[in-house]
């Protein structure tokens, strides 16, 4: 059966063009231009994907996102923005969006993003697969944390290896897109629970009214819409690991329920009187300061201490300069494999831009930028022309904002770091900095570095 997509776009001609494109590619496609019309459609019918503009005449894509997920968590949501605001896109991802794309985009690019969001939306989610398939898919034997050379990256790897064999609850903190779920999977993979389920839950995407059912399950007929028995996340993860992403977004009432389940190691389905014994390891993640949330009485202190038996902070990409191109090359290899392409590397201009850009979306943004650039590339190297305009523009703005003294000091600092990291091996330092040995020697002379 063809996949169904709903396109919400206030530019009527552009929306119709997208509708025809998806129809030609085998999708059942519908289009509307307002949020009110869209509500009528997704309340009456089930869609596999909803592609919505971020800004609509009578609402916003982010507001619609919450309504869509409240009705059907299975629906993948992709937001389109013509404003090239990474911060807005990151906020949308935090609230449950499966992906975003900046206008203008090519037909191949939007098709790739929609297909990927549909695949991601169906991977590893309890409500979308049988327990048998979860067990098979969530073995996470293929999940790895790329080992960086940066000091903070090495400390991260050390902490993962240290805490993995234990049953301690782990709280992972860090900016959005730094790889908190990847780290959680790596801990699970190295634990004694590796052959059991790893169940990931986005707490920010679960409506407050549905959280009890999502966590603990329900029995048929226990409330309107409970047409069959449902297994909750705790039961699905029994014997394995339960990963609670964006834990700070849980309501106070849901925090109480979660604390009780962790303390008593028992859960009760909605509508049932029977208790189910559970044995799960809890790994949680947040990009908020939970200690401040505790002081504001937004987060329970007793729950915070239950979750924070061991903490891991993942540094943002801007603090892992030495690892940037290591990650970039890793994502390039993966993008080539996913898209069946053979892009071999990056132009010098792109490498320089990558090093100057602030990467507010961290590894997630870097991965998305490279994958979409690979899709658009027609040569054997990624060049400036195929990069998203917001990356090029924001990089230029941030670099121009620095005075010449700051630029020089920044460059000098990175050269010294690279030399120290490679034990002053200039050839290796040049490779780390992604410059030629001649350029490095010239820079050393320019800055009078007596090394």
N, C-alpha and C positions, 0 to 999 in steps of 0.2 A: 504494500500500500504506500502511495507517495507521502512524503513528509508534508506537513501543513505549516505554512508561515503566514503570519499577520504583519503587514507593513503599516506603520503609523508615521505618516509624513505629511506636513502641512503644505509642502510644495507639491501640488497635485500632479503636475506633469512629471516631476522626478519620481513621485510615488508610483505612477502608472508605468514608468519605464522600468523600475525595479520589479514591479509585479510581472511584467512581460518577461523580464530576464529570468526570474525564478520559474515561471511557467515553462519556458523553453528548456530549463534544466531539470524538468521532471517533478517540480514541487506543485502542490496545491497552494495557490497564492491568493490572498485577499489584501485589499488596501483600504485605508481610511485616513482622513486628514485631521481629525480632532480626537481628543481624549475621550469625550463623551460617547462618540460612535464606537471607539475602540473598546470601551467598557462593555457595551452591548454585545459585541462580538466575542470577547474572551470570557464573558460570563455565561454565554449561551453555548459556545463551542470550545473544544479543546484544540490547542495549537502546540505543535512541537517546538516552534521558535516564534518569538515576537521580536521584530526589528523595529525599534522606535527612535524617532528623533528626540534629542535631549530637550529641546524647547518646542513646546506646542502652544497654540493660541489660547487654550483653556486649561492648561496644566503643564507639568513637566514630566519628562521620561522617568526621572527618579521617583516621583510620586506614583506614577503608574506601575513602576517596578514593584513597589510594596504591595499594591493591590493584586497584581498578577501572581506573585509568589504566595499571597494569602489564599488565593483560589486554587492554585495548582503549582506545587513546588517542582513538578516535572518539566514545566515549560522553561526552555532556555530563553534568556532575554539578552539581546544585544542592543546597545545604545549607540546612536549616531550623533556626532557633534561637529558643527562647523566652526566651533570656537577654539578648537585645538587646546583645550584645557586639560592637561594631564591630571591636575589636582581634582577636577570634577569627575574625571573618569575613574580615578582611584577611589573616590568617595562612592561612586556607583558600584564598583566592584565590592567594596566593603558591605554595601547594603544588599548584595545578592545578585548583581548583574553578572552574567557569565562572560561577557566580553564587551569591548567598545571599539569603535572605529571612527577615525576623523575624516571628514569630507575635505577635499574630494578624494574618491577612491575608485579603483578600477573594478570592473565586473568580476575578474578572477579573484581580486583581493576580498571583496565582500562575500563571495561564495566560500572562500577558504575560511574566513572568520566565522560564518554561520555554521558551516559543517563542523569546525573545531569546537564551537560552543555547544553544539548538539552532542558531540562525542563526550566533551568534558562534563556536561550536565548529567550524562548517563553513566559515568565512571565512578564506581565506589560509593554510590549513594544507596542507603538501605532501602528507601522507599521505591527504588526503581529496579531492583533486581532481587532474585531469590537468594536465600541464604547460601545455597550451594554455589551460586556464581560469585557471590561476595567472597566466599572463602577462597575460591580459585583466583579471582582478580586481585585480591588484597594481600596476597602473599608478599607483595612488594619486594620480591627478590631482585628486581631490576632497578630499585631505587638507590641512588648514590648521591652523596654530598660531594661535590667537586672540591678536591683538596687544594686550597690556595697557598700561596707563599707568604702572604701578608701575615704579620704577627697575630692579629685578631682572628684571622681565618684558622690559623694553626691552633689557637686556644679553643676555638669553637669545636674543632675536630677532637681535641683532647677531652673536652667536656662530654661530647657525645659518647666516646669510648668509655669514659669513666662511669657515667650514669646508666648506660644501656643495660648492663647485666643485672641491675637492681630492679626493685619494684616501686621505687620512689615516684611520687607524682612530680611531674616536671612542668614548670611554667616557662614558656618561650616568649620572649619579648623582642620587639624590633619594628621598624617601620614597615608599612605595607609593601609587599613585593620583595622582601628580603629572603624569602624561602623558609618560612616557619613550618609549613606543612611538610616540605621536603626533609627538614631536620627531624620532625616528629616521626616520619616514616623511617628515617635512618636509625633512630633510636629503637623503634619497633623491630626493624630488621636485625639488629644486633642483640636483641633481648632473647630470653628463653621463651617468649611468646611468639616468636617469629612465624611459627606454623599455624597460628590462629589468626582470627580476623583483625584487620586494622580498619576501624570505622571512623570516617571523618565527618564532622558535623559543623556546619557554618551557623553558629548561634545568631549571627546578625541577620540571617535570612529566614529564621523561623518566627512566624507571628506569635505573639505572647499567648494567644488563645489556643494555639496548636502545640505549644512546647511540651506539655505533659504527655500528650499522645505520641509526639515524636520521640521523646526520651524513653518512655516506659511502655508504649504500645497501648492498644485498646481492644476490647472485645466487640464483636458484631452487635449492633443495636444500642451501644452505650450512649450514643448521641446522634443527632441528625447528621447524616453523611457517613456514619460508620457502617458501611454495607458489608464489611467482612473483617475478620480478626486481623490485627496488625501487630507485627513484632517491632518493638522499640529499639532505639540505638543501643541501650545498655545490654539488652538480651542478645542483640546481633553481635556485639563485641565480646560476649562472655568468653573468658579464657584468653582474650587478646587485649588489644589496646583501643581505647576510645579517645579520639582527638577532638577537643572542643576548641574550634577556632573562633576568634573574636568573642571570647568569653565575657568580656566587659559589657557586651550588648544585652545580656540576659536581664530580664526584669527582676525586681527584688523578690517577688513571689516565686519565680522560677529558680532563683538562687537558693531559696529555702528548700525547695523540692530536691534540687541537685545535691545539696549538702546532706540531706537525710539519706539519700540513696548511697552516697559515698561512705557515710558513717556506718550505716546498718548493713551495707552490702546486700540489700534486698530491694526489689522493686515490685510495684503492683500496677497491673494494667488498668487503664481507665475502664470502669464498669465491672471490674473483677474483685473478688475478695481474697483471691489466692496470691500469696507472695512468692516471688521467684528469686532464689539465691543467685547472686552474680559475683563473678570474679574478674574484674577489669582493672587495667592500669590506666590512669587518667593522665593524658598529656594535654595541656591547654595552651592557648596562644592569644596574645593581644598586642595591639600597637598603642594602647593607652597606658597611662601610669595608674595601675590599680591601687597603689598606696594612697595616691591623692583621691581616688574614687572612694576608698575606705574612709578617709577623713571627711569627705563630703556626705557620707552615709549613702552613697550610691551603690556601694559594693560591700557585702558582708565580710567583716574581718575574719570570722571563723572559717568561712569558705576560702578566703584568700590564703590563709595558712595551710588549709588542707591541700590546696592546689600547688602551693609553692614550697614543697619539700626540697626541691632543687631548681634553681633558675638558670636559664641560658639566655643571654642577650646576643642577638644577631646584629652585627654592625651593618650600617647602610653601605651601599656600593661606593659612595663618595669617600668613605674611609678605608676602602680596600683597593687603592689605586694600582698596586702591583698585580692585583688579580683581574683587573678589568678585561684585558685582552685574552686572558686565560678563559674567562667566562664567555667572552664574545666568540672565540674560536670553537668552544664547546657547543654553543647555541647554533653556530654556523653549520657545524657537522650534523647536528640534529635536524635543522631545517632542510638541509640538502637531502637527508634521508626521508623526511616526511613528504617533501615536495618533489622528490625524484629529480633533483637538480644537481649541478656540479660546479657551484661557485667556490672558487679556491681560496679567497681571502678578501682583504679590505684594502682600498686605496690609501695612500699616505694621508690624504686630506680627511678621509673618514676616520682614520685612527686618531688624528689630531683632534677632530671634532669630538669623538667619543671621550677623549681624555679631558676636554674642556667642559663638556656638558655635565650638569649637576645630577642627572638621573633621579628625579623625584619619585619615580615609580620603581626604582631599584632593579633587581634582577628580572622581575616580571616585565618591566618596560623594556629592558635591554633585549630580552628574549623575543618580545613581540615586534620590536623595531627590526631585529635581524631577520626574523621569519618573513615579515612582509617585504623587507628589502630583497631577500632571496627570491621571493615570488616575482618581483618586478624586474630583477636583474636580467640583462641580456648579454652581459660580458662575464668573464671569469673572475671578476672582482666587484665587490659592492662599492659603488661610487656615490658621491653626494646627491646626484639627481634622483636616486631611488629612496633616499631617506625621507621620513615624514617631515613636512615643512616645519612643524612645531619644534622638532629636535634641532634642526638647523638654525631656526630663528632664535630659539631660547639659548642655544649655545653661543651664538654670536652676541646676543645681548648681555649674557653673563660675563663673557670674556671682555667685551668692550667696556663693561662697567668697572673693570679693574684698571687702576692706573699702571703706568709702565713699571713703576717700582714693584708693585704687587705681582705683576706678571713675571718679572725677573726672579723675584724671590720664590715664587711658586715653582718655576722651572728648575731653579737651582736646588730647591728642596727635594724635588722628585729625582733629580740626578744623584744627589747624595744618598737618598734612600735606596735607589736601585744598586748603587755601588756597594753599599753596606750589605744589602741583601745577598749579593753575589760574591761576597768576600773580595770586593774590588777587582773582580774579573771583568775587564772592560767589554770583552766580546759578549759575555752573558748579560751584562748590564744593558748593552745596546739592544740585545734581543728583548729584554724585559721592557725597555722603553719604546720598543718598536721603531728604532731609528738605526741608521747605518753607523758603523764604527767610526767613520770619518766625521759624521755629524757630532757624535758623542765627544770625540777628541777636541773638536772645535769649541764645543760648549764648555768643556773642562778648562780650556785655555781662556775662553771669554770670561768665565766667572773666577778665574785665578784659583781653581781648586787644586791645592797641593796634595794630591792623593797618590 
